[in-house]
Amino acid sequence: MTGERIVVVGGGLGGLRTVEALRRLGHAGPITLVGDERVAPYDRPPLSKQLLHPDRLREPPFLRPPDAYADLCDLVLGRRAVRLDVAGRAVELDDGTEVRYSAAVLATGTTTRQLPQLAGTAHTVRTYTDAVGLREAILRHERLAVVGGGFMGCEIASAAAAAGTPVTLLETAPTPLYGALGAEVGGHVRGMHAADGVDVRCGTSVTGVVEGHLVLADGDAVDATVVAVCVGVRPAVDWLADSGLELADGIVCDAFGETSARGVYAVGDAAAWRYPGSEKPVRVEHWTTTAAQAVAVAGNLLAERDSRKPLDPLHYFWSDQCGTKLQCFGLPRPGDEVELRAGADGRSLLAAYGEGDRATAVLGIGRAKHVLSLRAKLTAGAPFKEIAAAVHELGS
């Protein structure tokens, strides 16, 4: 593999980190990195986390200086992959170009979900241009409605409220972050946002728009001059429909990151990996997981097949909202038992998640030091009851 061409499809974190790791590990052959935007790879979390920071987002938050690619790879920008020819070992681009490969890494990420009833009237945030457009609207202090109470929706609502913009946050589930963190922690987050002046409405959905008002399923209406839709994403795999790759909520990979086609790997938000001990492929939309996958895939691509190493990471994600940081280690699951302890300030929180005797995740809001202590117990394999007891001890 040392002198053979590797093609990486996807100009985001996963694609770039894979290329960098390949070079760091000694690959001397040609590498082509294909990105569908016309700018060099940049970081996406700041698009919502730092949306209104006075010194940020004056330009895309580049992961590497745009002029620092000459010795790294052949960078192809503004081109979208439309077909993968596994038998011919080629990637077809939207201008008809074919890029041939000895090995390929797919890192195409996700696309934003849309609401048909808001088509043409709402902002989404996937690209830097999207974020700048929403930022300009928020800074005009227009009334903002955020549809979707996931991490991005909560971060945008928090940033807008801090800037003095009237904000309504709409979520179909019983609480914000319900699907990711459950009702208990979601309820706490709802209280944080309400305390910061966000009008949080849960258990309802948008059915249409009438004269500048969002009409809700419960019969109410929300006045909004600006609407941001944050109702989740889906893996960007449509271009692989006739490739023969196994697809199931993403590109299915084994524990080494290899897809059902030999020599084709996948990383990032579009990749569903079979981690050691997992019952089925898991797609994880976390920055740190993507970075770990990229390094693992680079190593496995360059290794002999019987020397490849499976990836079994401790997943980690964070979110900046309401003037504090939420951090979680592990993967909370629907139906997990949750033990939590809120701080006296009404904002900080520690929580542990578990299934039976097994702890699945630990979480902290505004408690960085203490959540690291809980992480140590989680990685050491401590049972759920022990970590739950530590939550109460540290949270007191």
C-alpha positions as CSV (number, residue, x, y, z in Angstrom):
1,M,0.0,0.0,0.0
2,T,3.0,2.3,0.5
3,G,3.1,3.7,-3.1
4,E,-0.5,3.1,-4.2
5,R,-3.2,5.8,-4.5
6,I,-5.7,6.2,-1.7
7,V,-8.9,8.2,-2.4
8,V,-10.7,9.8,0.5
9,V,-14.2,11.1,-0.2
10,G,-15.4,13.8,2.2
11,G,-13.7,17.1,3.0
12,G,-14.6,17.3,6.7
13,L,-12.9,16.2,9.9
14,G,-12.9,12.5,9.2
15,G,-11.5,12.8,5.7
16,L,-8.7,15.2,6.6
17,R,-7.7,13.4,9.8
18,T,-7.5,10.2,7.8
19,V,-5.2,11.8,5.2
20,E,-3.0,13.3,8.0
21,A,-2.7,10.0,9.8
22,L,-1.8,8.2,6.6
23,R,1.1,10.6,6.0
24,R,2.1,10.4,9.7
25,L,2.2,6.6,9.5
26,G,4.5,6.7,6.4
27,H,2.3,6.4,3.4
28,A,4.3,7.9,0.6
29,G,2.0,7.3,-2.3
30,P,-0.6,9.7,-3.8
31,I,-3.7,10.6,-1.8
32,T,-6.7,12.4,-3.3
33,L,-9.1,14.2,-0.9
34,V,-12.4,15.1,-2.5
35,G,-14.7,17.7,-0.8
36,D,-18.1,18.9,-2.1
37,E,-17.6,22.5,-0.8
38,R,-15.4,25.0,-2.5
39,V,-13.3,25.8,0.6
40,A,-10.7,23.7,2.4
41,P,-11.8,21.4,5.2
42,Y,-13.1,23.2,8.3
43,D,-14.5,22.3,11.7
44,R,-18.3,22.0,12.0
45,P,-19.0,22.2,15.8
46,P,-18.1,25.9,16.0
47,L,-20.9,26.6,13.5
48,S,-23.4,26.3,16.4
49,K,-21.2,26.3,19.5
50,Q,-19.5,29.6,18.6
51,L,-22.3,31.1,16.5
52,L,-22.3,34.5,18.1
53,H,-18.8,34.7,19.6
54,P,-17.5,38.2,18.7
55,D,-14.1,37.0,17.5
56,R,-15.1,33.8,15.8
57,L,-16.6,32.7,12.4
58,R,-15.1,35.7,10.5
59,E,-13.9,32.9,8.2
60,P,-14.5,29.2,8.2
61,P,-12.9,27.5,11.2
62,F,-10.3,25.8,9.0
63,L,-8.8,22.5,10.3
64,R,-5.6,23.3,8.5
65,P,-4.4,26.4,6.7
66,P,-5.9,26.4,3.2
67,D,-2.4,26.8,1.7
68,A,-0.9,23.8,3.6
69,Y,-2.1,21.0,1.3
70,A,0.5,20.9,-1.4
71,D,2.7,18.3,0.3
72,L,-0.2,16.5,2.0
73,C,-2.6,15.4,-0.8
74,D,-4.3,16.3,-4.1
75,L,-7.2,18.4,-2.8
76,V,-10.2,18.4,-5.1
77,L,-12.8,21.0,-4.0
78,G,-16.3,21.8,-5.1
79,R,-16.8,18.3,-6.5
80,R,-19.4,15.7,-5.3
81,A,-19.0,12.0,-5.5
82,V,-21.9,10.5,-7.3
83,R,-21.0,6.8,-7.7
84,L,-18.6,4.2,-6.3
85,D,-17.5,1.5,-8.8
86,V,-16.2,-1.2,-6.5
87,A,-15.3,-3.6,-9.3
88,G,-13.4,-0.9,-11.2
89,R,-12.0,0.6,-8.1
90,A,-13.0,4.2,-9.1
91,V,-15.0,7.1,-7.6
92,E,-17.1,9.0,-10.2
93,L,-17.5,12.8,-9.5
94,D,-20.4,15.0,-10.5
95,D,-18.4,16.5,-13.4
96,G,-17.9,13.0,-15.0
97,T,-14.3,12.6,-13.7
98,E,-13.3,9.2,-12.5
99,V,-10.7,9.0,-9.7
100,R,-9.1,5.5,-9.5
101,Y,-8.0,4.0,-6.2
102,S,-6.1,1.1,-4.7
103,A,-8.0,1.8,-1.4
104,A,-10.8,4.2,-0.6
105,V,-12.0,5.9,2.6
106,L,-15.6,7.2,2.6
107,A,-16.2,10.1,5.0
108,T,-19.2,11.9,3.4
109,G,-20.9,12.7,6.7
110,T,-24.5,13.6,6.9
111,T,-27.2,15.8,5.3
112,T,-29.7,17.9,7.2
113,R,-33.2,16.7,7.5
114,Q,-35.9,19.1,6.2
115,L,-39.5,19.9,7.1
116,P,-41.6,20.1,4.0
117,Q,-44.0,22.5,5.7
118,L,-41.1,25.0,6.2
119,A,-39.4,24.5,2.8
120,G,-38.0,27.8,1.6
121,T,-38.7,29.7,4.7
122,A,-36.2,28.3,7.3
123,H,-32.5,28.3,8.0
124,T,-30.6,25.0,8.4
125,V,-27.0,24.9,9.6
126,R,-24.7,22.4,7.8
127,T,-22.2,24.7,6.2
128,Y,-20.3,27.9,7.1
129,T,-22.4,29.9,4.7
130,D,-25.5,28.6,6.5
131,A,-24.2,29.6,9.9
132,V,-23.3,33.1,8.7
133,G,-26.8,33.7,7.3
134,L,-28.4,32.6,10.5
135,R,-25.9,34.7,12.6
136,E,-26.8,37.8,10.6
137,A,-30.5,37.3,11.2
138,I,-30.0,36.7,15.0
139,L,-27.8,39.8,15.4
140,R,-30.7,41.8,14.0
141,H,-32.6,40.7,17.1
142,E,-35.5,39.4,15.1
143,R,-37.8,36.8,16.7
144,L,-36.3,33.4,16.4
145,A,-38.0,30.0,16.5
146,V,-35.7,27.0,16.6
147,V,-37.5,23.8,15.5
148,G,-35.8,20.8,17.1
149,G,-34.4,20.5,20.6
150,G,-31.3,18.4,19.9
151,F,-27.8,19.5,20.6
152,M,-27.6,22.0,17.7
153,G,-31.0,23.4,18.3
154,C,-30.2,23.9,22.0
155,E,-26.9,25.6,21.2
156,I,-28.4,27.9,18.7
157,A,-31.3,28.8,21.0
158,S,-28.8,29.5,23.9
159,A,-26.6,31.7,21.7
160,A,-29.5,33.7,20.4
161,A,-31.0,34.2,23.9
162,A,-27.6,35.4,25.2
163,A,-27.5,38.0,22.4
164,G,-30.9,39.3,23.4
165,T,-32.9,37.8,20.7
166,P,-36.4,36.5,21.7
167,V,-36.3,32.7,21.2
168,T,-38.8,29.9,21.1
169,L,-37.5,26.4,21.1
170,L,-39.9,23.8,19.8
171,E,-39.5,20.0,20.3
172,T,-41.8,17.1,19.6
173,A,-40.4,15.0,22.4
174,P,-41.3,15.5,26.1
175,T,-38.0,17.4,26.7
176,P,-35.0,18.8,24.8
177,L,-32.3,16.2,24.2
178,Y,-34.8,13.5,25.1
179,G,-33.5,11.0,22.5
180,A,-29.9,11.5,23.4
181,L,-29.9,11.9,27.2
182,G,-33.4,10.8,28.4
183,A,-36.2,12.6,30.2
184,E,-34.4,13.3,33.5
185,V,-31.4,15.1,32.1
186,G,-33.5,16.6,29.3
187,G,-35.8,18.1,31.9
188,H,-32.9,19.7,33.7
189,V,-31.7,21.2,30.4
190,R,-35.2,22.5,29.7
191,G,-35.0,24.3,33.0
192,M,-31.6,25.8,32.2
193,H,-33.0,27.3,28.9
194,A,-36.2,28.6,30.5
195,A,-34.1,30.3,33.2
196,D,-32.2,32.1,30.4
197,G,-35.4,33.4,28.9
198,V,-35.9,30.8,26.1
199,D,-39.6,29.9,25.6
200,V,-39.3,26.1,25.6
201,R,-42.3,24.2,24.2
202,C,-42.2,20.4,24.1
203,G,-44.6,17.8,23.0
204,T,-45.7,19.7,19.9
205,S,-44.8,20.1,16.3
206,V,-45.1,22.6,13.4
207,T,-47.9,22.0,11.0
208,G,-47.5,25.1,8.8
209,V,-46.8,28.8,8.4
210,V,-49.5,31.5,8.3
211,E,-48.6,35.2,7.9
212,G,-45.3,34.9,9.7
213,H,-46.6,32.6,12.4
214,L,-45.7,29.0,12.9
215,V,-48.9,27.0,13.5
216,L,-48.4,24.2,16.0
217,A,-50.2,20.8,16.3
218,D,-51.7,21.8,19.6
219,G,-53.5,24.7,18.0
220,D,-51.1,27.4,19.3
221,A,-49.0,29.7,17.1
222,V,-45.5,31.2,17.5
223,D,-44.5,34.6,16.1
224,A,-41.2,34.2,14.4
225,T,-39.4,36.3,11.8
226,V,-36.5,33.8,11.6
227,V,-36.8,30.0,11.8
228,A,-34.0,27.6,12.2
229,V,-34.7,23.9,11.5
230,C,-32.6,21.5,13.6
231,V,-34.5,18.2,13.3
232,G,-31.5,15.9,12.9
233,V,-29.5,14.5,10.0
234,R,-29.3,11.4,7.9
235,P,-26.1,9.7,6.6
236,A,-25.1,10.9,3.1
237,V,-25.1,7.6,1.4
238,D,-27.5,8.0,-1.5
239,W,-24.6,8.1,-3.9
240,L,-23.8,4.5,-2.8
241,A,-27.2,3.0,-3.6
242,D,-25.9,0.8,-6.5
243,S,-22.4,0.3,-5.1
244,G,-23.1,-3.1,-3.6
245,L,-21.9,-1.9,-0.1
246,E,-24.0,-3.0,2.9
247,L,-26.0,0.0,4.0
248,A,-28.1,0.2,7.2
249,D,-28.5,3.7,8.7
250,G,-25.1,4.4,7.3
251,I,-22.2,2.5,5.7
252,V,-21.8,-0.7,7.6
253,C,-18.3,-1.4,8.7
254,D,-16.5,-4.1,10.8
255,A,-14.5,-3.3,13.9
256,F,-11.5,-2.3,11.7
257,G,-13.6,0.3,9.8
258,E,-13.7,-1.8,6.6
259,T,-17.0,-2.0,4.6
260,S,-18.4,-5.0,2.9
261,A,-16.1,-4.3,0.0
262,R,-12.4,-5.2,0.6
263,G,-10.2,-2.1,0.6
264,V,-13.0,0.3,1.1
265,Y,-13.3,1.8,4.6
266,A,-15.6,4.4,6.1
267,V,-15.3,6.9,9.0
268,G,-17.4,9.7,10.6
269,D,-21.1,10.4,10.8
270,A,-21.9,8.2,7.8
271,A,-20.2,5.1,9.1
272,A,-21.9,2.5,11.3
273,W,-19.2,0.4,12.9
274,R,-19.4,-3.0,14.6
275,Y,-17.5,-2.2,17.7
276,P,-16.2,-5.1,19.9
277,G,-19.1,-6.3,22.0
278,S,-21.8,-4.4,20.2
279,E,-24.8,-6.4,19.0
280,K,-25.2,-4.4,15.8
281,P,-23.5,-1.6,13.8
282,V,-23.5,1.7,15.6
283,R,-23.4,5.1,13.9
284,V,-22.0,7.8,16.3
285,E,-22.2,11.5,15.4
286,H,-19.4,12.6,17.7
287,W,-16.3,14.7,16.8
288,T,-13.9,12.6,19.0
289,T,-15.2,9.3,17.6
290,T,-14.7,10.5,14.1
291,A,-11.1,11.5,14.9
292,A,-10.4,8.1,16.5
293,Q,-11.9,6.3,13.5
294,A,-9.7,8.2,11.1
295,V,-6.5,7.2,13.0
296,A,-7.6,3.6,13.3
297,V,-8.5,3.3,9.6
298,A,-5.2,4.8,8.5
299,G,-3.3,2.3,10.6
300,N,-5.4,-0.6,9.4
301,L,-5.1,0.4,5.7
302,L,-1.3,0.3,6.0
303,A,-1.1,-2.8,8.1
304,E,-1.0,-6.4,7.0
305,R,-4.6,-7.7,7.2
306,D,-3.8,-10.1,10.1
307,S,-2.2,-7.2,12.0
308,R,-5.1,-4.8,11.9
309,K,-6.5,-3.6,15.2
310,P,-10.2,-3.1,16.1
311,L,-11.3,0.2,17.5
312,D,-13.1,0.1,20.8
313,P,-13.3,3.8,21.9
314,L,-14.7,5.5,24.9
315,H,-17.2,7.8,23.1
316,Y,-17.2,11.4,24.3
317,F,-19.2,14.4,23.3
318,W,-19.7,17.9,24.6
319,S,-22.1,20.8,24.1
320,D,-21.8,24.5,25.0
321,Q,-25.1,26.0,26.1
322,C,-26.6,28.3,28.8
323,G,-23.1,29.6,29.7
324,T,-21.8,26.2,30.7
325,K,-20.4,22.9,29.2
326,L,-22.2,19.6,29.0
327,Q,-19.8,16.6,28.8
328,C,-20.7,12.9,28.4
329,F,-18.5,9.8,28.3
330,G,-20.0,6.6,26.9
331,L,-23.2,6.1,25.0
332,P,-26.5,6.6,27.0
333,R,-29.2,4.3,25.6
334,P,-33.0,4.5,25.6
335,G,-34.3,2.7,28.6
336,D,-31.1,3.1,30.7
337,E,-31.6,3.7,34.4
338,V,-30.4,7.2,35.3
339,E,-29.0,8.4,38.6
340,L,-28.5,12.2,38.8
341,R,-27.7,14.9,41.3
342,A,-28.3,18.6,40.5
343,G,-26.1,21.2,42.1
344,A,-27.4,23.9,44.5
345,D,-27.0,26.5,41.7
346,G,-29.8,24.9,39.8
347,R,-27.6,24.5,36.7
348,S,-24.7,22.1,37.4
349,L,-25.5,18.4,37.3
350,L,-23.9,14.9,37.5
351,A,-25.5,11.8,36.1
352,A,-24.8,8.1,35.6
353,Y,-26.5,5.8,33.1
354,G,-26.7,2.1,33.4
355,E,-28.4,-1.1,32.3
356,G,-28.5,-3.7,35.1
357,D,-25.1,-3.8,36.8
358,R,-23.4,-2.3,33.8
359,A,-22.7,1.4,33.6
360,T,-23.1,2.8,30.1
361,A,-22.3,6.5,30.4
362,V,-21.5,9.3,32.8
363,L,-22.4,13.0,32.3
364,G,-21.7,16.3,33.8
365,I,-22.9,19.9,33.3
366,G,-20.6,22.5,34.6
367,R,-18.7,19.8,36.6
368,A,-15.6,19.1,34.5
369,K,-13.4,17.9,37.4
370,H,-16.1,15.6,38.8
371,V,-17.2,14.1,35.5
372,L,-13.5,13.1,34.9
373,S,-13.5,11.3,38.2
374,L,-16.7,9.4,37.0
375,R,-15.0,8.7,33.7
376,A,-12.2,6.9,35.5
377,K,-14.6,4.6,37.2
378,L,-16.4,4.0,33.9
379,T,-13.3,3.0,32.1
380,A,-12.2,0.8,35.0
381,G,-15.4,-1.2,34.6
382,A,-17.0,-0.1,37.9
383,P,-20.6,-1.4,38.3
384,F,-23.5,1.0,37.8
385,K,-24.4,1.1,41.6
386,E,-20.8,2.2,42.5
387,I,-20.8,5.0,39.9
388,A,-24.3,6.1,40.9
389,A,-23.2,6.3,44.5
390,A,-20.2,8.4,43.4
391,V,-22.7,10.8,41.6
392,H,-24.4,11.5,44.9
393,E,-21.1,11.8,46.8
394,L,-19.5,14.2,44.3
395,G,-22.7,16.1,43.7
396,S,-23.3,16.9,47.3
